[in-house]
């Protein structure tokens, strides 16, 4: 397959290892990955805060940049983020239509149909669960709110994790409960956000895991910050980083990438 990567602005600017691991994994599985260089933010931050007119140019850019998928130039679009995948599916067309841009909304809907969060692409499109990954560590998995409730990836991440060779997976208590980030929620409601994060960290620590895994670096950034401040010794990693390497073809994030919760 020929797959276009939407890296997302959070990953591109702060946590490129998620996008790099996604490319490494898909190429290891025999697929071609292309990176459309005109991509930018999907507009989620603006939309979630009510700035629809300000989000419109970002939606226009996204549709223009990823339009080749509509002509069959690419087979699919992958994003290592349930949050951004959810926004592309549920928000872009809605905003365009509400602002009177019907043609843009129609194209956005068609592009959304070809856009997948990484675990969806692997399980639903590529038809795989065991990707030949090797990761000999004790891990637990946080189910991010947007991946569960908006992108609706279900248990696909757990299917992939449990098929990894050498992994010691420990279920996370209340894994589907929000970590307190919620984008601007954590800024507007810091006390509530901090209380939610405290509960999340307590559950993570109770597992005895070395590494917390999730499918969104936005949530990982929030949780890892708390784990680092409390000197827990627990690291945070994106699901793609866990799946990327095999025994014969390990994935090592470049030294320039941001360290989270180290």
Order of alpha helices (4+ residues) and beta strands (2+ residues): beta-alpha-alpha-beta-alpha-alpha-beta-alpha-alpha-alpha-beta-beta-alpha-alpha-beta-alpha-alpha-beta-alpha-beta-alpha
